[in-house]
């Protein structure tokens, strides 16, 4: 049993002492994330000056409950974050804003499991980020606002000051250390996401992954009257779309087909209307194919497209999918950007591949700096784009060997020319991967092997 006591009394939250400009910016981020998740009820751990809770209660229909270890801040329940007096799955949303750093780091996982236990859907955590900030904001008439911010690495050893045991950015507590060891703790019940409270108000907080329900609704809308039930035609039937289709098709034929040769069992995630599956079925008529997709609408179109071959259609969130056997080859095109937890995705792929099995992934390429300067906000369904380096790191950490990397489609900034994009792609396919300027890559591929 953990025994914790309050670290400050109520006077710490006195007017003019606690809630200053940066803290209000953090509150704005927190309230924005709560609003996006649309819970019917929620639990907030660690109420502080109660501003977030009072705003939620006064301006929404959310049934709000608060808990705090301090008995003088007006929380609804007096309790420790590691031992919450609530039944399993009691709340749609459980929040802990600026709380975790008040626990020894070895209690971090215990607290996360407890938050997950009482949440039926989402867990939202914010953490402080130490380091000298650099901020930039420019607003000119008739142009979108341009803004970015980052922290200059300045590792300093954390010394317990009576409140914080650790902080992101301090020596031994890098940002990357937090999600990877603990993300699996939430896979069984709640989706967890951290807001890195590093440089509010300029730092954009990440968006949550598309859920099974939202993904199905999105693709159902694409199968409506607008697309005449033909998502593939709607997706690619523009000059730019046709150019990207052809370069992606050539990329798959030239780079995926050779490593899939001789394979007998194929697993594809996010097959959609079998845009690329049909090519593998045609070249591997005796193989078994398993298609996993969150959308029944897309699977219905895939069934219609694949009249031949041995194909199993699985309607499931890939992270929840289980199989009684392992696969020779894994394939996914333009689905990975829907997954927030790239490390978890990589581990899932590795667990389903046979030893010696190969894989090939095509996904959209992230351009955070370019998007910030253009004032561009990504749609929620593509909020988790990544880079070749970051994805390679996730795959290697799962025990997969990277065997190839390259550009699948090109988009030239400010010049919307299908012919130019195709020309540049033809050049880049001949360039060594380490020389490829990913700033113009619309999507890229990685091939890998399970050793």
N, C-alpha and C positions, 0 to 999 in steps of 0.2 A: 504494500500500500504506500503510495507516494504522499508525502506530507509537505505542502507548500503553504506559505503565508503571504499576505499582501505585502507589496514592496513600498507603496506610497499611500498616504492618506488623501482624503478628498481635497485638501487644500492645494494639491499638486495641479488640479484642474481649474484653479482660480482664474477669473477674468483677466485677460492680458498676459497671463503667464504660460498657458498651454496651447490654446488654439490660435496659432499665427498663420500667416499667409500660406506657407507650404503645407501646413496641416489641413487647411481648408481645401487645397488642391487635392490632397489625398482623399478627403471626404468625397469630393466630386467624383473621383475615380471609383470609389467604393460604391456610391449610390448608383452610378452608371452601370456597373456590373450587376448589381442586385436587380435593377430594372430590366436588364436584358434577359436575366434568367427567369423572370416572371413566376416566382414561387407563390403558392397560396399561403404557406406559413414558413417562418424562418426562425432560427436561433442565432443570436449573436453572443459570442464568448468574449468577455473583456469589454465593458461598455465605455470606459474612459470618461469623457465629459458628456456622453449620452447624445451627442448631436446627431449621429447617424440614425440611431434608434428612434429618437423623437421625430425626425424628419419622415422616416418610413411610416410611423404610426399616424402622423398628421396628414400625410399626402398620398397614401396608398390604401388598398384594401387588404394588404398583407397582414396576417395574424402574427404579430411580433412577440418573441419571448427573449429575454436576456438572462445571461448567467455571468457571474463574476466571483472570484475568490474573496474580494473585498466586501465587507459588510456595511460600508458607509457610502456607496456610490449609487444606491437605489436600484440595483439589479433585481429582477423578478425571482431569481434563484441564486442562492449562495452555494457555489460548487467549484471544484477544481476541473480544469480542462481534461485531465487524465482520468477523471472518475465522474462522469456526468450522470445525474439521476433521471435519465429518460429511457424509455423503451427503444428497442431497435427500430430504425426507420421512422422516427417520429416527425421529422421535418423535411420539407422539400429542399430547403437550403440551410446550411450551417456555415457561419462566418466566424473567422478569427482574424481580426485586423490588428496588426502590430502586437501580437500576443506571444508567438512562438519563441521570440528571442528572450523572453523573460523566464524560459525554462532551460535547464542544462541541455546541451545538444543531444545527449544520449536519451532524453525523454521525448525528442522530436517525433520519432516514429510511434511511440505509445500514444501521444496526443493525436497524431493523424489517424490512427486506427480508431480512436474513440470518436473523433469527428465523423469518420466514415460510418461508424456503427449507428449513430443516431440520425444520419441523413439517409433519406430514401432516394435522393437524386443528385444534389450538387453540394460541393464543399468549396468555399472560397477563402483563400488565405492571402494576407499581405505581409510582406517582410521588409524591414529597412535595408537600405543598400548604402554602405559606407564608401566614400571616395569624393575627391574634388570634382564638382560638376562643370560641364561645358554645355551651355544652352544657346540655341539660335532660334529666333523667330523673326520672320519678315512678312509684312502684309502691305501690298501695293494695290492701288485702285484697279479694279477689274480683273485682278489675278487672284488665284487661290492662295490661301495662307500657306507659307512654307515654314516648317519647324522641325527641329530635331534636337536631341540631347543625348549626352552620354557621360559616363563617369571615367575619369582618368585613373587607371590602376595605381593604387597607392596602398599596398598591403601593410597593415599594422597589426600587431598582436593585440587581441582583445583582452582587456583586464576587466574583470567583473566590477561594475561600478555601483552595485546595489540593485540594479535593474536588469541590464542586458548581459546575458552570459556569452552571446555571440552575435555577429552581424554579417550579412552578405558583404563581401569585399574585404573583410578582415583576413589576416593570415590563417590559412587552413579552412576557410569557409567561402570558397568561390561560389559564384552563382550556379555553376554546373553541378556542384555537389548536392544541391537540394533536391531537384526533381527525380534524378535517376535512381537513387537507392530506395525512394519511397513511393514512386508512382504506382507500383504494383499493389501497394496496400489498398488502393482504392478501386482496383479493377473489378472486385467482386460486387461492389454496390454503387458507390458514388463516384461521380466525375470530379476530380480535384484540379484546381488551377490556382496558380499563384499570381498575385499582382506584385510586381517588383516595384516597391515604393522608392524608386531611386531619385528621380528628379521631377517630381510633379511641379507645374502642371503639364510640362511638355512631353514627357515620356508617354507614348501611347501604350495602353494596356492591351494584352492579347485578347482575341475573341475566342469563345469556346468552340469546341469541335461540333460539327454538325451531328445531331443525334440521329438515331435510327428513324424516329418519327419525322423529324424535319427533312432528312434526306429523302425519305419515301415521298413526302409531300412535294418536295422540289421536283423530283423526277416525274411524279404524277402530273404536275403542271406542264412539264415538257412533253408529255404524251397526250396532251389535250388537243382541242380543236386547232390551237395555234400551230402545232407541229404535225397535225394529221396522223398522229400515232407513229411517226417516223422520226425518232430523235436523231438518228445518224444523219439523215438528210438535213435536218434543221441545224445540226451542229457544224457540218462541214460545207454546206452549200452556199458559200460566199467566195469571192476571189481570194481573200486572205485565208479563209478556212480550207479551201482546196489546196492552197500552197502548203499550209501546215500539215494537211492530211498526207500529201505526197512525200514531204520530207520525213515525216514520222514513219510512214510505211516503208520507205527505203531504209531508214535507220533500223527498224525492226527486222527487215529481211536480211540486211547485211550483218547485223550484230547479234540478234536474238536467235535467228534460225540456226546458225552454226553451233551454238552451245546447247540448243534443244534437240539436235540431231540424235536419233537413237533412243530418246526418252520415251517412256511408256505411260507415265502418269503425270498429268498436268493439273496444277492448281492456279486458277486466275481469280484475282480479287478486283471487284469493280468492273466487271466485264461489260456492263452497259448492254447495248443491243448487239453484242458479239462483233463489234467493229473489227477487232484484230483477231478474235478467237477463230473466225472462219478461215483465216490463212493458216493457222496452226492445224485445224481440223483437216484441211485439204492436204497438207503436207505430211500429216501423221494419222492416216485413216484408221490404223489399228490401235491407237492410243486411247486412254480413258481420260476424260476431262471433267474437272469439278469447277463449277463457276459459283463464286460466292458474291452476293450483292445485297445491299440493304433495301433495294427497290424491287418490289414485285413487278412493277411496270416495265423496268428494264429487262428483267428475267423473261417476261412474256415476249418482249421483242426479240430477245436472244433465241428463245425456243422457235419463234417463227423464222428466224434467219438460218438456224442450224438444222437442216432437214436430215443431214447425215451425221455419222459419228456417234460414239458412245459418250453421252454428256449427262452429268448430274447437276441439277440446278438447286442451289442452296440459298434460301432467303434468310440472311442473318447478318448481324454486325460481325465483321471479321474478327474483332478482338474477343468475341464470345464463341466463335466457331471452334468445334472440336472434331477430330477425325480419328478413326480407328487404325489408320495406316498413314505412312509417310509418302511424300511425293518426289518424283524425279526432277520436276521443273516447276518453278514458280514464276508467274508473270502478272504484272499490273501496269496499266497505262492510265495516267491522269486520274488516279484515285488517292494517291498518297497525300495530296494536299488537303484531304478531308480529315486526316488523322493528326491530332495535336501531339500525341506521344510517339515520336519517331523511334525512340529507343525501345518502347514496348512493342511497336509494330515490327521492328527488326527481330526482337526476341521471338515473337510469334511466328514469323517466317522461318527462322532457324529451327524452331521446335517442330515444324511441319515438313521440313526437307529431309530427305535421306542423306546419309553421309555420302559425299561425292556429288550430291544434287546441285543443280545450278539455278540461277534466277536472273530475271531481267525486269527492271523497273523504269518506267518513264513518268516524270512528274514535272509540274510547273516549277520554274526557277524563281526564287525570291529575289527581289530588288528593293530592299528596304530604303536605301538612301534615295534611289530614284523616285520611289513612290512618295516619300516624305517631301522631297523638293517640288514635286508636281502637285502636292496636296491631294494625292489619290488615296482613297480608302478602299481596301479590298472588300469584295462581297464576303459575307460570313462563310459561305461554303468553300472559299479559297483562302481562308485566313491563316492557314498553317503551311504556306509554301516554305520550301527549304532550299539549301544550296548543295552542290556536289560534295563540298568538304564536310558539311554538317551531317549529311546523310551517310557518307562514307564512314564517318566516325561512329555513327549509330550502328551500322551494319558490322563493322569490325568488332565493336564491343559485344556483339551477339555471337561472335565466333565465325563470321562469314568473311571470306577473302575477296577483295575487290579485284575483278579481272578486266574491267573496262569502264570508261567514262567518256561521254561525248555529248554533243548538242543534237537534239531531235528536231527542233524547230527554232527559227530565228525571228525576232521582232526588232526592227531598227527603231530606236527612239526618234520620235518626231517625223519620221518618214514612213508613211503607211503604204509601202510598195510591195506587193506580193512577189514581183519579179526580182527586186533587190534582195528581199529576204531569202528567196530560193538561191540566188547567186552566192550570197554570203555563206549560206549553209553548205553549198557545194565546196567552197574553199575551206571552211572550218572542219569538214569531215576528214580533210587531209592533214590537219594540223595536230601535232602532239597535244594530248589533253591538258598538260600543264601550261600550254601557251594559249589556250582558248579563252577569249574575253567573254566571261559569262554574263557581262552586263547587257549583251544583246541576245542572250539565249532566252527564248520564250519557254522552252522546256528542254530537259536534259535526260540522259539515261545513265544508269549504272548497271553493270552486270557483275555477278558474284557467284561464289562457289562455297558450299559447305565442306570444310576439310575434315 
